Amino acid sequence: MSPTASFAEVAEGVRAAMAGYTHALDDGRTEDVVDAFCADGWCDMPGLGRHEGHDALRQAYGGIQSTGAQRHLVVNTEVTRWDSAQAEATSDVVVLVKGDGGWSVGVVGRYQDVLHRDGDRWRFHSRVAKFAR
């Protein structure tokens, strides 16, 4: 990525960060979830709370291992502010969970994210979730 990145480069970097985080979360790969955050990054989510830094994130995410198949679907991502080093985005999230009766909607919500560029990739500086269901 060039020092003066285009909107398309930034938006693709944001999308890749979200996809990597989501896949790692659904697969139970805690270290990869933590790696999606800056060293001083933090999250604030219903049921999980606010956790800052890799050690705190590792402990929080390590404690929420899924007991079955799940898929986080992050959609309608809008990059609202950006430059070559930082981006802000709003996305909707739907979490599907598989139970005995098949797939059902477990959570509907919205993410508010701030991401920082780290070399050729983007990492979450902050990730705030609000769930409607």
C-alpha positions in Angstrom: 0.0 0.0 0.0 1.3 3.4 -0.9 1.9 6.1 1.7 -1.0 8.0 0.1 -3.5 5.2 -0.2 -6.7 5.5 -2.3 -10.1 5.0 -0.8 -10.3 1.6 -2.5 -7.0 0.5 -0.9 -8.2 1.6 2.5 -11.7 0.1 2.1 -10.2 -3.3 1.0 -7.8 -3.2 4.0 -10.7 -2.6 6.3 -12.7 -5.4 4.7 -9.7 -7.8 5.0 -9.3 -7.0 8.7 -12.9 -7.6 9.4 -12.9 -10.9 7.4 -9.8 -12.2 9.2 -11.2 -11.3 12.6 -14.6 -12.9 11.8 -13.1 -16.1 10.4 -10.8 -16.5 13.4 -13.6 -15.8 15.8 -15.9 -18.4 14.2 -13.1 -21.0 14.1 -12.1 -20.4 17.7 -8.6 -19.2 16.8 -8.1 -16.8 19.8 -4.5 -15.8 18.9 -5.6 -14.8 15.4 -8.5 -12.8 16.9 -6.0 -11.0 19.2 -3.6 -10.4 16.3 -6.4 -8.5 14.5 -6.0 -5.8 17.1 -3.2 -3.2 17.6 -1.1 -3.8 20.6 -3.0 -1.1 22.5 -6.3 -2.0 20.8 -9.5 -2.5 22.7 -13.1 -3.9 22.3 -16.3 -3.1 24.1 -19.1 -5.7 23.5 -22.3 -6.7 25.3 -21.7 -9.8 27.3 -17.9 -9.5 27.0 -17.2 -6.1 28.4 -14.4 -3.7 27.7 -10.9 -5.1 27.3 -7.7 -3.3 26.3 -4.4 -4.7 25.1 -3.4 -8.1 23.8 -3.3 -9.9 27.2 -6.7 -8.7 28.2 -8.2 -9.4 24.7 -6.7 -12.9 24.8 -8.3 -13.6 28.2 -11.7 -12.2 27.1 -11.9 -13.9 23.7 -10.4 -17.2 25.0 -13.3 -17.4 27.4 -16.0 -17.3 24.8 -15.2 -20.3 22.7 -18.2 -21.4 20.7 -19.9 -24.7 21.6 -21.1 -25.2 18.0 -21.0 -23.9 14.5 -21.5 -20.2 14.1 -21.0 -17.6 11.4 -20.6 -13.9 11.9 -21.9 -12.1 8.9 -20.5 -8.5 8.7 -22.4 -6.5 6.1 -23.2 -2.9 5.0 -19.8 -1.7 5.9 -19.4 2.0 5.4 -16.0 3.6 5.8 -16.9 7.0 7.1 -13.5 8.6 7.6 -10.1 7.6 6.3 -6.6 8.5 5.4 -3.5 6.4 4.8 -3.0 5.6 8.5 -6.5 5.4 10.0 -10.0 4.4 9.1 -13.4 4.6 10.8 -16.2 2.2 9.8 -19.7 1.2 10.7 -21.0 -2.3 9.9 -24.0 -4.4 10.6 -23.4 -7.9 12.1 -25.7 -10.9 12.1 -24.5 -14.0 14.0 -26.0 -17.3 12.8 -25.7 -20.3 15.2 -26.4 -23.9 14.4 -28.5 -25.9 16.8 -30.4 -29.1 16.8 -33.1 -27.5 14.6 -30.7 -26.0 12.1 -29.4 -22.5 11.7 -31.0 -19.5 13.6 -30.2 -15.9 14.2 -28.3 -15.5 17.5 -27.4 -11.8 17.4 -28.2 -8.7 15.3 -26.1 -5.6 15.9 -23.7 -3.0 14.7 -20.0 -2.5 15.0 -18.3 0.9 15.3 -14.6 0.4 14.4 -11.4 2.5 14.3 -8.6 0.7 12.4 -4.9 1.7 12.1 -2.6 0.7 9.3 0.2 -1.5 10.4 2.6 -2.0 7.4 0.5 -3.6 4.6 -2.4 -4.6 6.8 -5.0 -3.0 9.0 -5.7 -3.8 12.7 -8.5 -2.7 15.0 -7.6 0.1 17.4 -11.1 -0.1 18.8 -14.2 -2.2 18.1 -17.5 -1.3 19.8 -20.5 -3.5 19.3 -24.1 -2.8 20.1 -26.6 -5.7 19.8 -30.3 -5.3 19.0 -31.1 -8.9 19.7 
